[in-house]
Every structure is written in C-alpha cells, then in structure tokens.
C-alpha cells in the first residue's frame, strides 16, 4: 500500500469516528411548535425552514435527528434542549 493510499484510509477512518453521534428530539404533548422551532434555531443553529421540518417530523414520526457531530460537540446542545423543556438524547 502506498503512502497516499494509507493516508486516505486513515483520514476516512478519522472522519467517520469523529462524527458518529446524533441528537434525537422526541415528541411530547407539552411544547408548542413555535417553542420547538425557536429552540432549534437558537440551540442547533437551524434556519427557520429546517427547524419547521424537524418539528413536523417529530410531531408525526415521534422523533427526528436534529444534529449530527461528535459527542463533545453535541453534549452542550443536548443539555440546552433539555433545559428548554424538550425531550432529547444523544445516540
């Protein structure tokens, strides 16, 4: 295996390992669509359309992956979602 091939393989593995978690947002009967949308915009840096689509998916499907990244990146965001009264976890 050449040095170039080995470097490409190592880079691919590193990229795959560093972004392997998701914040899953769950449906509840407490929060309004507006609150969920505003919170996703504020915490997850969604634009309005993306936040609306996630809120609709959560409502009709029961859950939606709202953010992907490393565990360390997602932990404070998931905590903020929980503090805002939403139901979420990192998987």
Secondary structure, 3 states (H helix, E strand, C coil): CCHHHHHHHHHHHHHHHHCCEEEEEECCCCCCHHHHHHHHHHHHCCCHHHHHHHHHHHHHHCEEEEEEECHHHHHHHHHHHHHCCCEEEEC
